[in-house]
C-alpha cells in the first residue's frame, strides 16, 4: 500500500483515424430529366420527384453534419 502511493499515472493520448464520410452522401443530387412538352399531370409527378430529391439531399447533409459533430466531440482536448 505504501509503495503504490509513490507512483505516478502517465496519460497518453492516441490519435485515431477520422471516420471517412461515405461516398453516397457526397454524390450530387440530380433532378429528373424535364421534357420540353408535358401535361399538368406530368408536372405534378415531376414536382413530387423534385421534392423527393431535395428531401434526400437534406438527409445526406444532415448525416454529414452528424459525422462532423461526432468528429468534433471525439477530438483530444
PDB file of N, CA, C and O in Angstrom, chain B, residues numbered from 101:
ATOM      1  N   UNK B 101       0.815  -1.187   0.000  1.00  0.00           N
ATOM      2  CA  UNK B 101       0.000   0.000   0.000  1.00  0.00           C
ATOM      3  C   UNK B 101       0.862   1.256   0.000  1.00  0.00           C
ATOM      4  O   UNK B 101       0.539   2.217  -0.698  1.00  0.00           O
ATOM      5  N   UNK B 102       1.919   1.270   0.744  1.00  0.00           N
ATOM      6  CA  UNK B 102       2.769   2.441   0.799  1.00  0.00           C
ATOM      7  C   UNK B 102       3.524   2.671  -0.513  1.00  0.00           C
ATOM      8  O   UNK B 102       3.735   3.817  -0.909  1.00  0.00           O
ATOM      9  N   UNK B 103       3.920   1.628  -1.170  1.00  0.00           N
ATOM     10  CA  UNK B 103       4.657   1.772  -2.421  1.00  0.00           C
ATOM     11  C   UNK B 103       3.780   2.307  -3.556  1.00  0.00           C
ATOM     12  O   UNK B 103       4.261   3.009  -4.445  1.00  0.00           O
ATOM     13  N   UNK B 104       2.546   1.982  -3.517  1.00  0.00           N
ATOM     14  CA  UNK B 104       1.665   2.433  -4.600  1.00  0.00           C
ATOM     15  C   UNK B 104       1.391   3.928  -4.534  1.00  0.00           C
ATOM     16  O   UNK B 104       1.023   4.517  -5.551  1.00  0.00           O
ATOM     17  N   UNK B 105       1.548   4.539  -3.428  1.00  0.00           N
ATOM     18  CA  UNK B 105       1.294   5.978  -3.316  1.00  0.00           C
ATOM     19  C   UNK B 105       2.404   6.808  -3.953  1.00  0.00           C
ATOM     20  O   UNK B 105       2.211   8.001  -4.187  1.00  0.00           O
ATOM     21  N   UNK B 106       3.549   6.215  -4.236  1.00  0.00           N
ATOM     22  CA  UNK B 106       4.659   6.951  -4.828  1.00  0.00           C
ATOM     23  C   UNK B 106       4.646   6.920  -6.357  1.00  0.00           C
ATOM     24  O   UNK B 106       5.426   7.630  -6.993  1.00  0.00           O
ATOM     25  N   UNK B 107       3.813   6.144  -6.928  1.00  0.00           N
ATOM     26  CA  UNK B 107       3.799   6.041  -8.391  1.00  0.00           C
ATOM     27  C   UNK B 107       2.977   7.167  -8.992  1.00  0.00           C
ATOM     28  O   UNK B 107       2.097   7.734  -8.345  1.00  0.00           O
ATOM     29  N   UNK B 108       3.282   7.474 -10.231  1.00  0.00           N
ATOM     30  CA  UNK B 108       2.513   8.486 -10.945  1.00  0.00           C
ATOM     31  C   UNK B 108       1.827   7.837 -12.142  1.00  0.00           C
ATOM     32  O   UNK B 108       2.321   6.865 -12.714  1.00  0.00           O
ATOM     33  N   UNK B 109       0.726   8.374 -12.487  1.00  0.00           N
ATOM     34  CA  UNK B 109      -0.015   7.852 -13.631  1.00  0.00           C
ATOM     35  C   UNK B 109       0.329   8.699 -14.843  1.00  0.00           C
ATOM     36  O   UNK B 109       0.263   9.927 -14.798  1.00  0.00           O
ATOM     37  N   UNK B 110       0.694   8.037 -15.913  1.00  0.00           N
ATOM     38  CA  UNK B 110       1.052   8.741 -17.138  1.00  0.00           C
ATOM     39  C   UNK B 110      -0.105   8.611 -18.123  1.00  0.00           C
ATOM     40  O   UNK B 110      -0.562   7.506 -18.416  1.00  0.00           O
ATOM     41  N   UNK B 111      -0.565   9.734 -18.623  1.00  0.00           N
ATOM     42  CA  UNK B 111      -1.675   9.734 -19.576  1.00  0.00           C
ATOM     43  C   UNK B 111      -1.113   9.951 -20.970  1.00  0.00           C
ATOM     44  O   UNK B 111      -0.397  10.920 -21.219  1.00  0.00           O
ATOM     45  N   UNK B 112      -1.444   9.045 -21.874  1.00  0.00           N
ATOM     46  CA  UNK B 112      -1.030   9.177 -23.269  1.00  0.00           C
ATOM     47  C   UNK B 112      -2.275   9.231 -24.142  1.00  0.00           C
ATOM     48  O   UNK B 112      -3.186   8.415 -24.003  1.00  0.00           O
ATOM     49  N   UNK B 113      -2.297  10.197 -25.035  1.00  0.00           N
ATOM     50  CA  UNK B 113      -3.391  10.303 -25.986  1.00  0.00           C
ATOM     51  C   UNK B 113      -2.957   9.684 -27.305  1.00  0.00           C
ATOM     52  O   UNK B 113      -1.860   9.944 -27.801  1.00  0.00           O
ATOM     53  N   UNK B 114      -3.813   8.883 -27.848  1.00  0.00           N
ATOM     54  CA  UNK B 114      -3.510   8.196 -29.093  1.00  0.00           C
ATOM     55  C   UNK B 114      -4.405   8.762 -30.186  1.00  0.00           C
ATOM     56  O   UNK B 114      -5.620   8.864 -30.018  1.00  0.00           O
ATOM     57  N   UNK B 115      -3.797   9.125 -31.297  1.00  0.00           N
ATOM     58  CA  UNK B 115      -4.568   9.630 -32.428  1.00  0.00           C
ATOM     59  C   UNK B 115      -5.330   8.481 -33.081  1.00  0.00           C
ATOM     60  O   UNK B 115      -4.769   7.417 -33.347  1.00  0.00           O
ATOM     61  N   UNK B 116      -6.583   8.708 -33.329  1.00  0.00           N
ATOM     62  CA  UNK B 116      -7.394   7.717 -34.040  1.00  0.00           C
ATOM     63  C   UNK B 116      -7.736   8.280 -35.407  1.00  0.00           C
ATOM     64  O   UNK B 116      -7.923   9.488 -35.554  1.00  0.00           O
ATOM     65  N   UNK B 117      -7.819   7.425 -36.395  1.00  0.00           N
ATOM     66  CA  UNK B 117      -8.157   7.924 -37.725  1.00  0.00           C
ATOM     67  C   UNK B 117      -9.592   8.446 -37.740  1.00  0.00           C
ATOM     68  O   UNK B 117     -10.481   7.887 -37.097  1.00  0.00           O
ATOM     69  N   UNK B 118      -9.793   9.523 -38.484  1.00  0.00           N
ATOM     70  CA  UNK B 118     -11.135  10.086 -38.558  1.00  0.00           C
ATOM     71  C   UNK B 118     -12.023   9.192 -39.427  1.00  0.00           C
ATOM     72  O   UNK B 118     -11.552   8.498 -40.327  1.00  0.00           O
ATOM     73  N   UNK B 119     -13.298   9.234 -39.130  1.00  0.00           N
ATOM     74  CA  UNK B 119     -14.262   8.432 -39.876  1.00  0.00           C
ATOM     75  C   UNK B 119     -14.484   9.093 -41.226  1.00  0.00           C
ATOM     76  O   UNK B 119     -14.870  10.261 -41.279  1.00  0.00           O
ATOM     77  N   UNK B 120     -14.248   8.374 -42.320  1.00  0.00           N
ATOM     78  CA  UNK B 120     -14.477   8.992 -43.622  1.00  0.00           C
ATOM     79  C   UNK B 120     -15.974   9.160 -43.881  1.00  0.00           C
ATOM     80  O   UNK B 120     -16.794   8.361 -43.430  1.00  0.00           O
ATOM     81  N   UNK B 121     -16.301  10.205 -44.608  1.00  0.00           N
ATOM     82  CA  UNK B 121     -17.701  10.430 -44.976  1.00  0.00           C
ATOM     83  C   UNK B 121     -18.031   9.469 -46.103  1.00  0.00           C
ATOM     84  O   UNK B 121     -17.316   9.432 -47.105  1.00  0.00           O
ATOM     85  N   UNK B 122     -19.100   8.690 -45.965  1.00  0.00           N
ATOM     86  CA  UNK B 122     -19.464   7.731 -47.012  1.00  0.00           C
ATOM     87  C   UNK B 122     -19.682   8.426 -48.358  1.00  0.00           C
ATOM     88  O   UNK B 122     -20.233   9.525 -48.424  1.00  0.00           O
ATOM     89  N   UNK B 123     -19.243   7.767 -49.417  1.00  0.00           N
ATOM     90  CA  UNK B 123     -19.307   8.350 -50.762  1.00  0.00           C
ATOM     91  C   UNK B 123     -20.737   8.661 -51.186  1.00  0.00           C
ATOM     92  O   UNK B 123     -20.968   9.642 -51.893  1.00  0.00           O
ATOM     93  N   UNK B 124     -21.705   7.842 -50.764  1.00  0.00           N
ATOM     94  CA  UNK B 124     -23.085   8.084 -51.212  1.00  0.00           C
ATOM     95  C   UNK B 124     -23.646   9.389 -50.642  1.00  0.00           C
ATOM     96  O   UNK B 124     -24.602   9.938 -51.190  1.00  0.00           O
ATOM     97  N   UNK B 125     -23.070   9.886 -49.558  1.00  0.00           N
ATOM     98  CA  UNK B 125     -23.526  11.164 -49.012  1.00  0.00           C
ATOM     99  C   UNK B 125     -22.955  12.351 -49.790  1.00  0.00           C
ATOM    100  O   UNK B 125     -23.476  13.463 -49.705  1.00  0.00           O
ATOM    101  N   UNK B 126     -21.892  12.112 -50.540  1.00  0.00           N
ATOM    102  CA  UNK B 126     -21.237  13.181 -51.285  1.00  0.00           C
ATOM    103  C   UNK B 126     -21.666  13.240 -52.754  1.00  0.00           C
ATOM    104  O   UNK B 126     -21.247  14.133 -53.490  1.00  0.00           O
ATOM    105  N   UNK B 127     -22.496  12.292 -53.173  1.00  0.00           N
ATOM    106  CA  UNK B 127     -22.964  12.284 -54.556  1.00  0.00           C
ATOM    107  C   UNK B 127     -23.829  13.504 -54.839  1.00  0.00           C
ATOM    108  O   UNK B 127     -24.512  14.015 -53.951  1.00  0.00           O
ATOM    109  N   UNK B 128     -23.792  13.965 -56.085  1.00  0.00           N
ATOM    110  CA  UNK B 128     -24.634  15.079 -56.494  1.00  0.00           C
ATOM    111  C   UNK B 128     -26.107  14.672 -56.442  1.00  0.00           C
ATOM    112  O   UNK B 128     -26.452  13.511 -56.661  1.00  0.00           O
ATOM    113  N   UNK B 129     -26.953  15.631 -56.153  1.00  0.00           N
ATOM    114  CA  UNK B 129     -28.396  15.421 -56.153  1.00  0.00           C
ATOM    115  C   UNK B 129     -28.921  15.872 -57.513  1.00  0.00           C
ATOM    116  O   UNK B 129     -29.086  17.066 -57.765  1.00  0.00           O
ATOM    117  N   UNK B 130     -29.171  14.926 -58.360  1.00  0.00           N
ATOM    118  CA  UNK B 130     -29.577  15.245 -59.728  1.00  0.00           C
ATOM    119  C   UNK B 130     -31.087  15.134 -59.897  1.00  0.00           C
ATOM    120  O   UNK B 130     -31.683  14.121 -59.530  1.00  0.00           O
ATOM    121  N   UNK B 131     -31.703  16.166 -60.448  1.00  0.00           N
ATOM    122  CA  UNK B 131     -33.145  16.088 -60.713  1.00  0.00           C
ATOM    123  C   UNK B 131     -33.406  15.221 -61.937  1.00  0.00           C
ATOM    124  O   UNK B 131     -32.503  14.951 -62.729  1.00  0.00           O
ATOM    125  N   UNK B 132     -34.634  14.799 -62.074  1.00  0.00           N
ATOM    126  CA  UNK B 132     -35.016  14.018 -63.246  1.00  0.00           C
ATOM    127  C   UNK B 132     -34.970  14.879 -64.494  1.00  0.00           C
ATOM    128  O   UNK B 132     -34.980  16.108 -64.428  1.00  0.00           O
ATOM    129  N   UNK B 133     -34.921  14.206 -65.630  1.00  0.00           N
ATOM    130  CA  UNK B 133     -34.943  14.896 -66.919  1.00  0.00           C
ATOM    131  C   UNK B 133     -36.298  15.580 -67.076  1.00  0.00           C
ATOM    132  O   UNK B 133     -37.338  14.976 -66.815  1.00  0.00           O
ATOM    133  N   UNK B 134     -36.283  16.830 -67.499  1.00  0.00           N
ATOM    134  CA  UNK B 134     -37.527  17.577 -67.708  1.00  0.00           C
ATOM    135  C   UNK B 134     -37.775  17.663 -69.211  1.00  0.00           C
ATOM    136  O   UNK B 134     -37.037  18.348 -69.919  1.00  0.00           O
ATOM    137  N   UNK B 135     -38.802  16.980 -69.702  1.00  0.00           N
ATOM    138  CA  UNK B 135     -39.093  17.028 -71.145  1.00  0.00           C
ATOM    139  C   UNK B 135     -39.631  18.402 -71.541  1.00  0.00           C
ATOM    140  O   UNK B 135     -40.137  19.148 -70.703  1.00  0.00           O
ATOM    141  N   UNK B 136     -39.514  18.725 -72.830  1.00  0.00           N
ATOM    142  CA  UNK B 136     -39.997  20.021 -73.307  1.00  0.00           C
ATOM    143  C   UNK B 136     -41.516  20.102 -73.265  1.00  0.00           C
ATOM    144  O   UNK B 136     -42.072  21.161 -72.974  1.00  0.00           O
ATOM    145  N   UNK B 137     -42.179  19.015 -73.548  1.00  0.00           N
ATOM    146  CA  UNK B 137     -43.640  19.001 -73.532  1.00  0.00           C
ATOM    147  C   UNK B 137     -44.120  17.984 -72.500  1.00  0.00           C
ATOM    148  O   UNK B 137     -43.727  16.818 -72.518  1.00  0.00           O
ATOM    149  N   UNK B 138     -44.969  18.453 -71.614  1.00  0.00           N
ATOM    150  CA  UNK B 138     -45.594  17.537 -70.679  1.00  0.00           C
ATOM    151  C   UNK B 138     -46.898  18.136 -70.187  1.00  0.00           C
ATOM    152  O   UNK B 138     -47.130  19.340 -70.295  1.00  0.00           O
ATOM    153  N   UNK B 139     -47.741  17.274 -69.646  1.00  0.00           N
ATOM    154  CA  UNK B 139     -49.078  17.690 -69.223  1.00  0.00           C
ATOM    155  C   UNK B 139     -49.029  18.207 -67.793  1.00  0.00           C
ATOM    156  O   UNK B 139     -48.007  18.135 -67.111  1.00  0.00           O
ATOM    157  N   UNK B 140     -50.195  18.742 -67.359  1.00  0.00           N
ATOM    158  CA  UNK B 140     -50.291  19.180 -65.962  1.00  0.00           C
ATOM    159  C   UNK B 140     -50.070  18.010 -65.008  1.00  0.00           C
ATOM    160  O   UNK B 140     -49.449  18.163 -63.956  1.00  0.00           O
ATOM    161  N   UNK B 141     -50.578  16.855 -65.382  1.00  0.00           N
ATOM    162  CA  UNK B 141     -50.375  15.659 -64.549  1.00  0.00           C
ATOM    163  C   UNK B 141     -48.902  15.296 -64.463  1.00  0.00           C
ATOM    164  O   UNK B 141     -48.397  14.940 -63.399  1.00  0.00           O
ATOM    165  N   UNK B 142     -48.213  15.393 -65.610  1.00  0.00           N
ATOM    166  CA  UNK B 142     -46.768  15.138 -65.612  1.00  0.00           C
ATOM    167  C   UNK B 142     -46.036  16.147 -64.721  1.00  0.00           C
ATOM    168  O   UNK B 142     -45.056  15.816 -64.054  1.00  0.00           O
ATOM    169  N   UNK B 143     -46.539  17.382 -64.732  1.00  0.00           N
ATOM    170  CA  UNK B 143     -45.942  18.429 -63.908  1.00  0.00           C
ATOM    171  C   UNK B 143     -46.064  18.096 -62.423  1.00  0.00           C
ATOM    172  O   UNK B 143     -45.127  18.308 -61.653  1.00  0.00           O
ATOM    173  N   UNK B 144     -47.216  17.576 -62.030  1.00  0.00           N
ATOM    174  CA  UNK B 144     -47.398  17.194 -60.623  1.00  0.00           C
ATOM    175  C   UNK B 144     -46.451  16.071 -60.231  1.00  0.00           C
ATOM    176  O   UNK B 144     -45.867  16.089 -59.148  1.00  0.00           O
ATOM    177  N   UNK B 145     -46.303  15.087 -61.124  1.00  0.00           N
ATOM    178  CA  UNK B 145     -45.397  13.974 -60.837  1.00  0.00           C
ATOM    179  C   UNK B 145     -43.945  14.465 -60.768  1.00  0.00           C
ATOM    180  O   UNK B 145     -43.160  14.013 -59.934  1.00  0.00           O
ATOM    181  N   UNK B 146     -43.611  15.395 -61.657  1.00  0.00           N
ATOM    182  CA  UNK B 146     -42.265  15.951 -61.645  1.00  0.00           C
ATOM    183  C   UNK B 146     -42.009  16.715 -60.346  1.00  0.00           C
ATOM    184  O   UNK B 146     -40.937  16.590 -59.754  1.00  0.00           O
ATOM    185  N   UNK B 147     -42.980  17.497 -59.907  1.00  0.00           N
ATOM    186  CA  UNK B 147     -42.833  18.234 -58.642  1.00  0.00           C
ATOM    187  C   UNK B 147     -42.619  17.281 -57.476  1.00  0.00           C
ATOM    188  O   UNK B 147     -41.779  17.528 -56.610  1.00  0.00           O
ATOM    189  N   UNK B 148     -43.373  16.201 -57.458  1.00  0.00           N
ATOM    190  CA  UNK B 148     -43.208  15.212 -56.392  1.00  0.00           C
ATOM    191  C   UNK B 148     -41.803  14.610 -56.435  1.00  0.00           C
ATOM    192  O   UNK B 148     -41.168  14.427 -55.397  1.00  0.00           O
ATOM    193  N   UNK B 149     -41.329  14.308 -57.632  1.00  0.00           N
ATOM    194  CA  UNK B 149     -39.991  13.736 -57.786  1.00  0.00           C
ATOM    195  C   UNK B 149     -38.917  14.728 -57.340  1.00  0.00           C
ATOM    196  O   UNK B 149     -37.962  14.353 -56.660  1.00  0.00           O
ATOM    197  N   UNK B 150     -39.079  15.991 -57.724  1.00  0.00           N
ATOM    198  CA  UNK B 150     -38.099  17.006 -57.336  1.00  0.00           C
ATOM    199  C   UNK B 150     -38.083  17.218 -55.826  1.00  0.00           C
ATOM    200  O   UNK B 150     -37.018  17.401 -55.236  1.00  0.00           O
ATOM    201  N   UNK B 151     -39.246  17.195 -55.205  1.00  0.00           N
ATOM    202  CA  UNK B 151     -39.299  17.332 -53.744  1.00  0.00           C
ATOM    203  C   UNK B 151     -38.627  16.146 -53.058  1.00  0.00           C
ATOM    204  O   UNK B 151     -37.995  16.307 -52.014  1.00  0.00           O
ATOM    205  N   UNK B 152     -38.760  14.969 -53.636  1.00  0.00           N
ATOM    206  CA  UNK B 152     -38.100  13.783 -53.089  1.00  0.00           C
ATOM    207  C   UNK B 152     -36.587  13.922 -53.181  1.00  0.00           C
ATOM    208  O   UNK B 152     -35.869  13.562 -52.249  1.00  0.00           O
ATOM    209  N   UNK B 153     -36.102  14.447 -54.309  1.00  0.00           N
ATOM    210  CA  UNK B 153     -34.660  14.665 -54.475  1.00  0.00           C
ATOM    211  C   UNK B 153     -34.154  15.665 -53.436  1.00  0.00           C
ATOM    212  O   UNK B 153     -33.106  15.451 -52.828  1.00  0.00           O
ATOM    213  N   UNK B 154     -34.891  16.748 -53.233  1.00  0.00           N
ATOM    214  CA  UNK B 154     -34.492  17.753 -52.238  1.00  0.00           C
ATOM    215  C   UNK B 154     -34.484  17.145 -50.840  1.00  0.00           C
ATOM    216  O   UNK B 154     -33.569  17.392 -50.055  1.00  0.00           O
ATOM    217  N   UNK B 155     -35.494  16.360 -50.534  1.00  0.00           N
ATOM    218  CA  UNK B 155     -35.564  15.725 -49.212  1.00  0.00           C
ATOM    219  C   UNK B 155     -34.365  14.806 -48.988  1.00  0.00           C
ATOM    220  O   UNK B 155     -33.773  14.807 -47.908  1.00  0.00           O
ATOM    221  N   UNK B 156     -34.005  14.022 -50.009  1.00  0.00           N
ATOM    222  CA  UNK B 156     -32.864  13.113 -49.876  1.00  0.00           C
ATOM    223  C   UNK B 156     -31.566  13.889 -49.717  1.00  0.00           C
ATOM    224  O   UNK B 156     -30.698  13.490 -48.940  1.00  0.00           O
ATOM    225  N   UNK B 157     -31.423  14.991 -50.440  1.00  0.00           N
ATOM    226  CA  UNK B 157     -30.221  15.833 -50.293  1.00  0.00           C
ATOM    227  C   UNK B 157     -30.124  16.393 -48.877  1.00  0.00           C
ATOM    228  O   UNK B 157     -29.041  16.435 -48.293  1.00  0.00           O
ATOM    229  N   UNK B 158     -31.248  16.818 -48.333  1.00  0.00           N
ATOM    230  CA  UNK B 158     -31.247  17.347 -46.966  1.00  0.00           C
ATOM    231  C   UNK B 158     -30.888  16.262 -45.956  1.00  0.00           C
ATOM    232  O   UNK B 158     -30.195  16.539 -44.977  1.00  0.00           O
ATOM    233  N   UNK B 159     -31.346  15.035 -46.179  1.00  0.00           N
ATOM    234  CA  UNK B 159     -30.979  13.930 -45.285  1.00  0.00           C
ATOM    235  C   UNK B 159     -29.484  13.637 -45.374  1.00  0.00           C
ATOM    236  O   UNK B 159     -28.842  13.347 -44.365  1.00  0.00           O
ATOM    237  N   UNK B 160     -28.931  13.713 -46.594  1.00  0.00           N
ATOM    238  CA  UNK B 160     -27.491  13.497 -46.758  1.00  0.00           C
ATOM    239  C   UNK B 160     -26.700  14.565 -46.022  1.00  0.00           C
ATOM    240  O   UNK B 160     -25.711  14.253 -45.358  1.00  0.00           O
ATOM    241  N   UNK B 161     -27.118  15.818 -46.129  1.00  0.00           N
ATOM    242  CA  UNK B 161     -26.419  16.912 -45.456  1.00  0.00           C
ATOM    243  C   UNK B 161     -26.530  16.768 -43.938  1.00  0.00           C
ATOM    244  O   UNK B 161     -25.584  17.072 -43.212  1.00  0.00           O
ATOM    245  N   UNK B 162     -27.673  16.309 -43.469  1.00  0.00           N
ATOM    246  CA  UNK B 162     -27.852  16.088 -42.034  1.00  0.00           C
ATOM    247  C   UNK B 162     -26.890  15.003 -41.547  1.00  0.00           C
ATOM    248  O   UNK B 162     -26.286  15.130 -40.482  1.00  0.00           O
ATOM    249  N   UNK B 163     -26.756  13.939 -42.335  1.00  0.00           N
ATOM    250  CA  UNK B 163     -25.848  12.854 -41.959  1.00  0.00           C
ATOM    251  C   UNK B 163     -24.405  13.343 -41.926  1.00  0.00           C
ATOM    252  O   UNK B 163     -23.638  12.947 -41.048  1.00  0.00           O
ATOM    253  N   UNK B 164     -24.027  14.202 -42.873  1.00  0.00           N
ATOM    254  CA  UNK B 164     -22.673  14.755 -42.888  1.00  0.00           C
ATOM    255  C   UNK B 164     -22.446  15.632 -41.660  1.00  0.00           C
ATOM    256  O   UNK B 164     -21.381  15.573 -41.045  1.00  0.00           O
ATOM    257  N   UNK B 165     -23.449  16.453 -41.296  1.00  0.00           N
ATOM    258  CA  UNK B 165     -23.322  17.291 -40.095  1.00  0.00           C
ATOM    259  C   UNK B 165     -23.160  16.431 -38.846  1.00  0.00           C
ATOM    260  O   UNK B 165     -22.386  16.777 -37.954  1.00  0.00           O
ATOM    261  N   UNK B 166     -23.882  15.315 -38.774  1.00  0.00           N
ATOM    262  CA  UNK B 166     -23.768  14.423 -37.614  1.00  0.00           C
ATOM    263  C   UNK B 166     -22.377  13.801 -37.546  1.00  0.00           C
ATOM    264  O   UNK B 166     -21.811  13.671 -36.460  1.00  0.00           O
ATOM    265  N   UNK B 167     -21.823  13.419 -38.689  1.00  0.00           N
ATOM    266  CA  UNK B 167     -20.475  12.842 -38.719  1.00  0.00           C
ATOM    267  C   UNK B 167     -19.463  13.889 -38.262  1.00  0.00           C
ATOM    268  O   UNK B 167     -18.569  13.586 -37.472  1.00  0.00           O
ATOM    269  N   UNK B 168     -19.599  15.115 -38.753  1.00  0.00           N
ATOM    270  CA  UNK B 168     -18.681  16.186 -38.354  1.00  0.00           C
ATOM    271  C   UNK B 168     -18.811  16.513 -36.871  1.00  0.00           C
ATOM    272  O   UNK B 168     -17.804  16.766 -36.210  1.00  0.00           O
ATOM    273  N   UNK B 169     -20.025  16.512 -36.338  1.00  0.00           N
ATOM    274  CA  UNK B 169     -20.221  16.771 -34.910  1.00  0.00           C
ATOM    275  C   UNK B 169     -19.583  15.668 -34.078  1.00  0.00           C
ATOM    276  O   UNK B 169     -18.996  15.931 -33.028  1.00  0.00           O
ATOM    277  N   UNK B 170     -19.699  14.430 -34.552  1.00  0.00           N
ATOM    278  CA  UNK B 170     -19.086  13.295 -33.843  1.00  0.00           C
ATOM    279  C   UNK B 170     -17.564  13.434 -33.848  1.00  0.00           C
ATOM    280  O   UNK B 170     -16.901  13.108 -32.863  1.00  0.00           O
ATOM    281  N   UNK B 171     -17.019  13.917 -34.959  1.00  0.00           N
ATOM    282  CA  UNK B 171     -15.563  14.128 -35.021  1.00  0.00           C
ATOM    283  C   UNK B 171     -15.120  15.177 -34.018  1.00  0.00           C
ATOM    284  O   UNK B 171     -14.110  15.003 -33.335  1.00  0.00           O
ATOM    285  N   UNK B 172     -15.882  16.279 -33.928  1.00  0.00           N
ATOM    286  CA  UNK B 172     -15.516  17.353 -33.003  1.00  0.00           C
ATOM    287  C   UNK B 172     -15.595  16.876 -31.554  1.00  0.00           C
ATOM    288  O   UNK B 172     -14.766  17.253 -30.725  1.00  0.00           O
ATOM    289  N   UNK B 173     -16.594  16.047 -31.252  1.00  0.00           N
ATOM    290  CA  UNK B 173     -16.768  15.563 -29.883  1.00  0.00           C
ATOM    291  C   UNK B 173     -15.686  14.564 -29.484  1.00  0.00           C
ATOM    292  O   UNK B 173     -15.384  14.408 -28.301  1.00  0.00           O
ATOM    293  N   UNK B 174     -15.111  13.897 -30.463  1.00  0.00           N
ATOM    294  CA  UNK B 174     -14.107  12.873 -30.133  1.00  0.00           C
ATOM    295  C   UNK B 174     -12.679  13.406 -30.210  1.00  0.00           C
ATOM    296  O   UNK B 174     -11.735  12.646 -29.994  1.00  0.00           O
ATOM    297  N   UNK B 175     -12.496  14.697 -30.513  1.00  0.00           N
ATOM    298  CA  UNK B 175     -11.154  15.275 -30.573  1.00  0.00           C
ATOM    299  C   UNK B 175     -10.540  15.331 -29.178  1.00  0.00           C
ATOM    300  O   UNK B 175     -11.239  15.461 -28.173  1.00  0.00           O
ATOM    301  N   UNK B 176      -9.229  15.230 -29.148  1.00  0.00           N
ATOM    302  CA  UNK B 176      -8.480  15.286 -27.882  1.00  0.00           C
ATOM    303  C   UNK B 176      -8.415  16.747 -27.437  1.00  0.00           C
ATOM    304  O   UNK B 176      -8.108  17.624 -28.245  1.00  0.00           O
ATOM    305  N   UNK B 177      -8.699  17.017 -26.163  1.00  0.00           N
ATOM    306  CA  UNK B 177      -8.653  18.390 -25.675  1.00  0.00           C
ATOM    307  C   UNK B 177      -7.266  18.986 -25.686  1.00  0.00           C
ATOM    308  O   UNK B 177      -7.087  20.140 -25.299  1.00  0.00           O
TER     309      UNK B 177
END
